[in-house]
């Protein structure tokens, strides 16, 4: 059912957002990573609306955002190593996957014995949670599998007419989703790269690796994807022709194919449209620009997109993880 979507400024919209959440409704609101689609995390009916609005499969668990650190022990069984991570990195863009307590609805965890939890550092998000007084489940505010939103306009293009309220907190600082770390008796495993890098987590004993039986939010192979076919390659002329032929036939007619470039360091000469991640080759700037640049290329009416790889150090690992998922068709 189509609804009227209202956009509210951060100041005046805090109480309105808390009121919508308390009534079991949905609110899109900013975090330091991307815009999230929030609902009362302890109300399974409210959380079901998230899956409905996003067309999200019930097998994909949600991240629970908490207003205060005290909520961590109410929602999860917290080991010493997990608590040290929370105390060091929270509030911030780190999600912990921990053994759940019964208070967390099965729908939120996709029926698993673990729950994904984080505490956002975005002041608007924090104000909403403090006004609401309870945890909020909030995956990215986009249709499932699509490019995550980093500003209000992106949210409206994805969910306008599906949710009642969008809280405008300006563009997101990091521009990519939180790092996810699973912590249990066998150690710490990085399930998704993000703004908190592997180098920052290494002193705590965290290593990359999947965990048997654990499905992390955003963990499917194809995710964060534009509708336009995308491939990762160095943007030399020969590569673009191999991946996306410049000429061919369509409906029996000779035609020219247009290819765009998501550029890291190349000028993009010969491409129909070019989006630069960072003219200074700054990985933080590139991460913040990633989804907006992908969205603009996706909306340009191209036949294909070439994404130039970035160095896989620090935030570069998280950017490349998103690019590989976006091109996994």
N, C-alpha and C positions, 0 to 999 in steps of 0.2 A: 504494500500500500504506500503510495506516494505521500510524503509529508512536506510541510514547509520548513526549509532549513534557514535558521536565523544565525547571523554572525554577530557576536558581541565582543566589544573591546575588553581587554583583560581586567581592568579595574572594576567596571560595572558588571562584568559577566561572572565574577567569582561566585557570588551568592546564587545567581541564576543557574550556574553549572552544578553547584552542590544540591540545589533544589531538584534539578532534573535527575541527578544520580539517586537521590533519596526516593524519588517516585518510581524508580526502576527503569529509567530511560537512559539514552545514550548521549554522550558528549564527546566531540572531538576537541582535543586540547594539546598544547605544545609541550614537548619535553626537550631536553638538550640534544637528543638524538634525532628523532623524527616526530611528526604529529601522531598522537595515539587516539584510538577510539575507546573511550572509557565507559565502564559499567560497574555497578556494585559487585565486587569480586566474591562476596559471600552469598549472592542471590543468583541461583542457577537460571531462573527465568530471565533476569536482566542480562546475564551473560549469553544466553541463547540468542538474544537480539543482536549481539556482536557477530555471531556466526552467520545469522540471517542477512544482516546489512552488508557484510563483506563477501558473502558467498563462500565462506571459509569451511573447509571440511572439519567435521567433529574430531578427526584424528590428530589435528594440529593444536597442541596445548597453548594456553594463554599465559602471558607474564602478569604477575600480580605486583602492583606498586603499593608500597606501604608509606603511611604518613610519618611514622616514627619508628625508630629502631626496636622499640619494645614489641612491635607487632611481629617481628621475625620469629621469636620463640612461640608465639601463639599459632603461627601458620606452619612451622617446620621444626624438625629435630635438628638442632644446630650443634655441630662439632666445634672443637677448638679452632682447627684450621679455617672453617667457614666463618666463624666469628671474627677472626683476625682479618680476613678479606673484607668483610662487611665494615668493620670499624675503620679500616684503612681507606677503602675506595668509595664508601657511601657518605653523603649522597653523591651519585655519579653514574656513569654509563656502564655499570657492571651488573649482570644478572647472575644470580646463584641458583643452581638446581639442586634441591635438597630433599631429603625424605619428608613427606607431607604429614600433616596432622589431619584428623577427621573433619575439622571445621571447614576445610577447603572442599568445595563441590567437585564431584567427579568430572563434570563437564569442563571445568577450568583446567584440569590436569590431563584431559583425554584418557581418563581411566587409569593413569599411571600411579605408581606409589611415590612419585616425586612431584614437587611444585617449583616453578620458576618465579623468583622474587627479586625485585630491585627497589631502590629508593632514588627517585629522580632528583637532580639538582636544579631543575628549572624552577624559578621563583613562582611563576603562575601555576604550574602543576602542583607545587608544594602548598600554595594557598588554597587551591581547590580541595586537595586531600585533607588539609587541616580543617577547612570549613565543613567538609562532609564527615570527617571523623572516622572513616573506615578505609580498608584497602580497596583499590580500584584495579580491575583487570583492564589492560589497555594494550592490545596489539596495534600495529600501524594502521592509520586511518585511511585505508585504500581498499579497493577490491582485492580479493585474494590472488596472490601471485603477481600482482602488478607492481609498478614502481612506487616506492614509499613516498609519502608527501612530506615536504620540508617547509611549506608555507600554506596559508589559508586557501589560496587559489587552487593548489593541488588537491586539497581535501574536498573542495566544492566540486571539482571536475570528476572526482571519484565517487563521492557519497552524497552530493547535493540531491535533495528529494528523498533521501533514505534515513536521515537522522535529523533531530529537531534543532540542535545547537552546535555551533563551532565557536570556540573561544580563540580570539586572535592574539597570539603572543609574539608575532613577528616571525622571521625566518629562524630555523633551528641552527644551533651553533655547530654541532658535529656533522649532521647530515647523513649519517649511517647509523644503523641500529646498534644496540648495546652489545658488548662482549658477553658471551654466555659461558660460564664455568660450572661443571658438575663436580660436586664435592661429596665423597663418601669415604668409607674406611680404606679403600684401595688407592686413594690419592685424589688429585685434582686434574680434570681434563677440560681443555678449552674446546667447547662444542661449536662455537661461532666466534670468529674474529670480529673485533670492533674497536671503538676508541681507546679502551684500555688494552694496550698491546701485550703481545707475548713476552716482550722484553721486560715490561713492568710486572708481569705476573710470575716470571721465572724465579725471583727470589723467594716466592711463597711455595714453590714446588709444582706449579701448574705446567702441564705439557699438552700439546695438541693431541687429539684422538677421540674417536667415537666411543661411546659406551654402550655395550649390548643392552638392549631392552629399553633404552632411553630415547625418546623423541623430543628434540628441542624445538622451541618455537622458531619458525622460519627455516627448518632443517630439511625441507624437501629439495630434491636436486634442481628443479626448475623453479625459480622464485625471483622476485624483484624485476620481472621481465617486461620489456616493451612489447607491443604487438608487432612492431617491425622486426623482421629477422635480424639478429645481431651475431657477429663473429668477432673473436679476439685475434688480432694479427698486427704485425708491423705494417704501417700504412703505405707500403711501396706500391707502385702502380700494378706490378705483376700480381701481388697478393690480392688486391681488391678485385682484379679481373678473375682470378681463380675462385674467390669466394662468392662474388656477385658479378656475373657477366655484364659488361657494359652494354651489349646489344644482344638481341635475341628476338623471339617471336612470342606474341601474346594474342590469343584468339585468332591465330592465323595471320597476324600482321607483324611487320618488322617494327621494332620499338627500341627505344633507348632506356636503359635502367639507371635510376638515380641512386647514388650511394652517399651516405653521410659519414662523417668521421668524428668519433669521440677522441680528441687528441690529448696526448700527454706532453709531447715535445715537438711534434711535426707541424708544419705550416698548413697542411691539408690541401695543397695545390691540386686541382683536378677533381676534388670532391664537391658534390652538389651543396652540401651544408656542413659546416665545421663548428663544433663546440669544444672550447679549450677548458680542460679541467683546472689548470693553473698555469699562467704565463711565467710564474717564477719557479715552476716545478716544486711547489710546496705541497706536501702530502696532506697536511691539515686543510688547506684551502681546497685541494682536489676532492677530499672526502665531503666537505661541506657543499661543493658544487655538483657532486656526482649525480644525484637523482634529478635535480633540476635540469642538468644538461641532457641526460637520457630522455627525460620527458619532452624537452623541446625538439630533439631529433625524432622522437616517436611521433610527434604531432606535425612533422614537416612534410608528410606525404611521400616519404622515401621508399624505395624498394628494398633497401638493406642498410645496415649500419656496421662500420668497422670500428671496433674499440681497440685503441692502442694500449698495450700493457704498461703498467707502472712498476717501479721497483718493489719487490716484495719484502720490504723492511718496514718495521713499525706499522703505521697505518696502511701502508701499501698492501700488506697481507689481507686486511679487511676489504680494501677496495677491489683487489683481484678476486676474492671470494664472491663478492657481489656480481662482478662482471662475468665470472664463470657460470653462476646460477642464472643470470639474465640471458646468457647465450646458450643455455642447455636445452635445446629443442631437438 
